[in-house]
C-alpha cells in the first residue's frame, strides 16, 4: 500500500515485495495477451473513438479516496482497449513501431531502480552505461577519439541542447550577459524539410524564429548547398548563398542543421558538402539524425551518413528505427566534455567535480537513464541483430514501393530514400483533365481525396497511416499518403492488404469524400505570379501545365 500505520514494524515493508509479486503476476497475463492480440489478422490497431465519445467510455475522474488495488487491473485493461497497439504490424503511421520483449524488461529495470542519472553517486552503473554507449555511437559515426554524448528526453530536446551548446561554446559571454550586451544578430540555417524543433529552439533561446533561415530542398527532398545547375530566385536559394546574404546583412551565422532522414520523405542531406561549408564559414555543424542516424548499424547503408565525421554534434534516436522503447535519444559530440564546458554551472549542492556527473552538461537536473535501454538491447542483439532488423525493413519498403509502381492508380512522390513510401491514389472517376486545364482545382481535389481516404481508413482502425504536405524544389505539391515501413513483424500480406484497402476506400468512398470536401481541411494552393518548371510533379507522374505560377512555395 502507498501508506501504512507508523506502528507497523519496519520489516513489514516486505509487503511491498509481496504486492509487487501479485501485480506482476496479474500484469504478465495482460501484457502477453496484448502482444498476442496484435498478431491476430483481424485485430485493430486502434479501437478508434472521437474524443467526446472516448471521454464517456473512460473513467477520467480523479477521486479523493482511491480505488485500491482492486481497481487497478480493470483500469489497465480499459487503457489498453482504447489505446493504439503499436505491436500491430499494421501500425505504419510514425517513425517508430512496437518495441521488443527485451525493451519491455529494460523499462521495468529502470522503473525498479527509480534512479536519477544526473550524478554518478546515485547511478554509478547506469552512468557508465550511458558514457560507454554514447562513446561507441560517436565512434561508429567517425566523430573522433574524444567523442561522446548524453541522452535527452527526445530528439527535439537533443536538437535544442545542441543549439544551446553551440551558442554557449561560440559566444560564452551570452551565458552571463545575455543578448543585450552581445550586439549581434545570430542566424540559424536549416532546410524546408527539417524538423520544426529547430524553429522551436530558436524561439526558446530568444533568437526569434525569423532568424532561422530556411534553405530550399531539391527534387529529392535534400538541402540545396550550392547554386550550380539551379535557377536562382528569391524563394529558391542554396545554403552557401543564404549564408553569404546573411553575412552581407551584418548578421552572424552560427548554426547549421542538416537532416539525416527527414520526417516526411526520409531524405538524407548531403552531409559532407554541408560540413565543408560549415567549416569554411566557421559555423557549428549539427546533424539531426534522429531517424537516419540509426543506419550506422547497417554495414550496407552506413556510407549514406558520409560526412557525419565533420559534425560538431549529432542527434540519434534508437527508439525509432531500432525499436528501443520510447524515449531514447542521444546527443553526440566530437568532444565528450563540451556539454559540461559549455553548459555547467557547478551547483555545489549537487555536483562535486566528478567528470561522470552527466547532468551538469544539460540545462536540466533530473535525468532518466534512457541509455540503459540501448545498452541492454545492443548487448543482446548486437550490431548484427540491429542490422538484420534494418535490412528487413528496407526489403518490406521495397515491396510496397513495387506495389505502388505497378498499379496505374498509384503515383509515387519520389523513389523512397529510406523507409517512408509516399504516394498519391487517383480514383477511377477522378477527373484527371483538370491536371492539364486547372491545376489549382486538381491539386485541391487530389488533396481532399487523400485526406478523405485517410479518414475512412483511420476510422476503421485496422491500419494506421499518415498523410503530409510538402515543398519540393521550391514547389508545393498535393497532399499525399506517407507510410512508414518499420515494424519487424510486417510482411507482404499486410502490405497487399493496405494497397487493396486504399483502392477500395478510394473507389467506394468517393461520393462521401466529395460530399465532405468543404469539411476536410485543405491546404491552400492558390497564389498568383512568377513562373517555374514542374520537373518534380512530372517525375512523379503528375503532368503539370507548363504555365504554372508560384508565389513563395505555393504551386498551382
N, C-alpha and C positions, 0 to 999 in steps of 0.2 A: 504494500500500500504506500501511497505518497507520504502519509504522516502516520505516526504511531504514538501511543502514550509514552511519555518520558519515563514512566516507571518500568517499562519493559527493559529487560537485560540487553546489553549490547550484542550478545551472541544471538539474539532474536533477529538480528539483521540478516541472518542466513535465510530468513523468509524471502528476501529479495531473490536469492538463487532459486528457491522453490517456485516463486511466482514467475520468474523468467523461464524456468523449465516448462511450466504449464503453458505459458503464452507461446513459446517456441513450438511446442507440440501442436498447438492449435494453428499457428501461423504456417507451419510446414505444409499442412494439408491444403490450406488456402492458396499458398504460393504455387505449389506443384499443380494444383487444379487450374490456376490462372494460366500457367505456362502451357499445359496440355490443351486447354481450350483454344489457345491461339493457333494451334495446328489443325483444328477442325476445318475442313474445306468450306463449311457453311458459316464459320464464325465471323462475327462482325469485328471490324477494327474498333468501332465505337458505336454504342447504342445512342445515336445522336438525338439530342433534345435541345430545343431552343432554351435560352437562359430562364425565361419566365416559367416554362414547364419544369425545368430541372430543379428550380428552387422549391417547387412544390413536392418533388419526389425525394429530395434530400432533407434531412433534419439539420438545418443550419443554425438553430438556436443554441446559444451558449448559456448553460444553466448555472445557477448559484450553487446548487447541490449536485455533485457529479453523479453519473450513472453507475459508477463502479465497474469492475472488470466484466461483469455480465453484459454490459452494453458495448464492449469493445469489438467483439467478433462480428455482430450484426452491422456495426458501423463500418468496419473494414470491408465487409462483403458488399455493402452498398456503394462504397467509394469505388471499388473495382468494377462493379456492374456498369457504372456510367462513365468510367474513365477510358481514355484511349489505350488500347492494348498494343504497345509498341513491339511486343514479341511477335505479333501477327506479321507474316511476310508481306501482306498487302498494305502495310503502312509504308507509303512511298512519298510522304509529304515533306519531310525535313531532312537536314543533313546528318541526322542520327537515326538509329534504329534500336531495336531491343538489345540489351546487353547480353551477358552470358552468366552461367552459374558461378564462375569464379568471381565475376564482378559483384554479384549479389553478396557473396561471402566476404569480399573485401570491404563492402559498405557496412556489413554487420560488424566487422572488426573495428572499423572507425567509430561506429556508434558505441560499441562495447568499451573501447578505451576512452571515449569522450575527451580526446586530447586536443590541446591547442598548440599549433606548431609555430608560435611566434618566437619562443626562446628554446634553446637546446635543453635547458634544465628540466623542462616539463614534458618534452617529447624527444628524447635522445635518439631512439631507434628510427622514428618517423622522420626526424630531421635529416639523418644521414641518408635515408632512402631518397628523400627529395633532392638532397645535394648530389647524390650519385646519378640518379636518373636524369636530372637536368644536364649534368655534365655529359652524359652519354648521348643525349639528344643533340646537344650542341656540336659534339664531335661528328655525329652522323651527318650533320648539315655542313661540316667543314668550317666551323667558326673559330677554330684555333685551340691551342693547348690550355689557354686560360679561361675558356668559355664555361658557362654555367647558367643557372637561372632559378626562377622561383615559380610557384603556382599562384594563380589568381582565380577569383570566382567567376570564370567565364572569359571568352575571347574578347568581349568588349572592354572588360577591366584590364586584360593584358595589354590591349592596344592603348588604353588610357595611361597605364603605368609607363608604357614605352615612351609616350609623348612627354609625360611629366619628367621622366628620367633624362630624355634628350634636352629638354629646356633647362633643367637644373644643372646638367653637365656642361652645356654650352654657354649658359648665362647664369652662373651661380649667384650673381648679385640679386637676381629676381627672387631668390628664396627668402631673402631678408628685407629687401627694399621694395619689392613688388614692381609693377609696371610703371608707376608714376615717375620714378626716377630713371627708368630704363631709356625712354625716349625713342624706341624703335618699334616699328610695326612688324611683328613676326608673321610669316606666312607658311602655310602647310600645303602640300601637294598630294592629291590622290585622284584616282580615276573615277569616271562616272559610274563604273560598275562596282566600286568598292563598298564595303560595309558602312552603314550610317554611323557606326561608333566613332569614326574619325571626326565627323561634324559634331557629334555629341560631346566628344572630348574637348574640342575647341571651345564649345560653349561653356563647359565646366571649368576650363582653365582661364576663362576670361579673354581668350584670344578673339572670339567672335566667329560665328560660322561663315561670315562673308570673307574672312581671311583664310578659309580653306578653298584653295584654287582647284577647280575640277578640270582634270585632264581628259581629253577625248579618248574613246576606245576605237580600235579598228574593227573591221568586219567580223573578226573572231572574238571580240569582247575583251581584247588586251589593251593595256595602256599604250598610247602612242608616245614614242620617245623623241622622234625627230621628224622634220618636215619632208624628208626625202620621199619623193613619189606621191605626196599628198597635196591636195588643194588647200592652200592656206586661207582661212577665213576667221572672222572674229569669234565665231561659235565653235570652230573645229580646230583646236590648237594642240600642239605637242608639248611634252614635258619641258624639253630644253627651251623652246620659245617662251613658254609661260614663266619659266624661271628668269630668263633674261628680261622679260617685261616687268616682272616683279622688282628686279634689281633697278631697272630704269626708273621705277616709281619711288626709289629710295626705301624700299621695303627690305626686310631681312628674311630670306628663305632659310628655314632651319630644319624642316622635317619632310621627308618624302615617304609616303606609304604606298608600297607595292602590294599586290594581292597574288598569292599563290593558291588559286582555286576560288574564283568569285562565287558569291552566294547563288546567283541565278544560273549562269551558264557553266560554272566550274572552270573558267578560263584562267590560265596562268600568265601573268605579266612577264615580259622579257627581263628577268631579274638581273642578269649580268649587265645589260645595256643601262638599265636604271641605276644599278650600283655604281657603274663607272661615271655616270652623270653626277651622282651624289658626291662621289669623291672629288670630281673636278671642281665642284662648287662648294665643297666642304660643308655638305648638308647631311644631317643624320639620316641614315637609310634603314627604314623599318620594313619588314615583310610580314604582312598578315597572312600567315599560312595556317589559319585555324582549320581549314578544310584540306587543302592540298599538301600542307606540310607533312601529313602522315605518309606521303609517298616515299619518304626516306626509308620506310620499312620494306619497300619493294625494290629489289635489285634491278628489276626490269624497267622500272619507271623513275628511279631515283634521279636520273640525269635531267628529268624535267625541271628539277629545282636548281639547276646550274645557275650560279650567281648568288646563292644564299651564303656563300663564303664571304661575300662582300658586305653582308648585312651587319649593322650595328646592333640590331635587335630583331627578334623573330617570334611571332606568336604561333603556337601549335596546340590544337585541341584533340587529344586522343579520344575524347568522348564522341567524336564524330565517326571518322572512317574506321577506327579500330574497335569500336564497340565497348570502350571503357565506360562505366556508369557516369552519367551526368552528376556534377560537372567535373571536368578535369581539363584545365587549361594551363599551359606553360608559357611564360615569357622568358626567352633565352637571350643571351648577350655574349659578345665576343670576350667580355671581361666579367667574370662571375661576381666581382666585387663592386661593379659600377653602380648597382642599385643602392648599396649601403653608402658608397661615396657620395652619391648624388642626392639621396633622399633622407638619410638618417638624421635624427635629432638627438639621439643618445639619451633618451629619457632614463635617468639614473634609477628610478624606482622599478624599472623592468629590465633594461638592457645593461649588461655589465661587461661589455667589451669582448664578448665571445664572438668570433667570426661566424659561428654557426647559428647565431641568433638571426634567423632569416627575416623575421617580422620588421626589423628596423629598416630594411630596404624597400618597404612598401609605404603606402600612405595611410594604412590602417593599423590595426592592432591584432585582434583575434584572427586566427587563420585556421581553416580546416585542412587537415593533412591529405589533400586530394592526390598527391603524388603517389601515395601508397597503392592506389588502385592500378596505376600503370606499372609500378614496380612489381606487384604481385602478378599481374597479367603477363608482363614481359618474362618473368621467371617461369611461369607455367607454359606459355605458348611460344616464347622466343620470337626472334625476328622472323624466323621461318614460318611460324604459325600465323603471325600478322600478315606476312606477305601472301600466304595462301588465301587468307580472307579477302585481301585487296584484289588479288587476281581473279578470284571467283566473282567478285562484284563487277569487275570490268567485263568478264565474259557474259554476265547477265545483261549488263548495259549494252553490250554489242548485239545481243539477241533482240532486245527491244528496239534498238536502232534499225535492225534489219526488218522487223515487222513494220515499222513506220515507213521505211523507204519503199517497201514493195506494195503498200496499199495506196492506191491513187487518191484516196480521200484524205490522206495524212500528208503533211508537209513539214519537214524538219526546219527549224530555225537556222541552226548550223550543225555541222558534224560535231558530236559531243566531245569536248576536250577531256572531260573526266567522267563522272557518274551521273550527271544531270542530263536527261534526254528532254529536249524542249521542242515542241511541235504544235501545229495547228490541226484541227479537224474541220473539214469543209463538207457539210451535209449535201446530199444529192440535190435537194431542192433549193439550195443556197444559190442566189444569183451571182455568178462569177462575172457577168457582163459588167457589173459595177467596178470590177477590178481595173477595167480599162477606161471606163467613162466617168466614174465619180469615185475617186479613191477615198475621199473623206467618208462617204457613206459605206464603202466597202470595209474600210478599217474599223469603223464604228460597229457595223453589224457583225463582223468576224469576232471582235472583242466581246460583244454581247453573247454570241454563240458559245465561246469558250467559257465565259462565266456561268452561263446557263447550264451547260453540261456539267460543269464542275459542281454547281449547286445540287443538281439531281443526284450525282454520284455521292456527294457528301451526305446528303440526307438519307440515302440508302444504307450507308455505313459499312459496306463490305470492302471498299477501298478508300484510302486517303491519299490524294494527290494535291498538287497546288497549281496556281497559275501566276503569271507575272507579266508586268510591262517591261519594256527595255528600250534603251537607246543604243544603237549600233552604228558606228561610223557616222556619228552626228545626226542620225535619223531615228525617230521613234517609230517602232513597228507595232503591229496589232498585238493585243494581249494573247498569250499562248499558254499551253499546258507545260508544266515543269514536273517531271517525275524523277525522283532520286532513287536509284537502284543501289542500295547499300546493305540491305538485310542479308545475312549469310544463309537464311533459310528460304529465300525466294528461289523459284525455279521457272522453267519455261512455261509451264502450265499456268502459273499465276499471271505472267505477262501476256499470254494468249487471251486469258480471261479479261484482263484490263482493256486490251485493244478492242475486244468484242463488245465490252460494256460501253466504252466511249462511243463506238459506232452506233450501238443500239440506242443509247440515250440521245445521241445527236440526231437520229432519224425520227424516233418516236416522240421525242420531246420538243421538236422544232416549233410546233404550234404554241406550246406553253412558253417556250423561250421568247418567241416573237411577241406574244401577248404581254410578257413580263419585261419587255425591253426597257421601258422607262423606269422600272423598279430596280433593275440590276445596275450597280454603279458602272459608269462608262468613263474611260479616260478620254479627255478631250483632245481630238486630233486636229482641230481646226486652227489654222494660223495662215495669214497671207504673206506673200512676197518671198524673194530670194530663191534661187534655183540650185538644185543639187542633182547628182546622179543617183541611181537606185540599185546599185550592184547587190546590196545585202538582200533586199526582198526578191530580186530576180534570182539570186543564187539560191534562195530558199524556195523557189517555185512560185512566188507571188509576183506576177508580171506587172510592174508598176508603169503607169503612164509616165512617159519621159518628161512631161510638162508639170512635174510636181513642184511644189513650192514649200519652203520651210521658213519659219522664224524660230530661233532658238533650236530646241531639239524636237519640235513637233513636225511630223511629216503628214501630208495628205495628198 
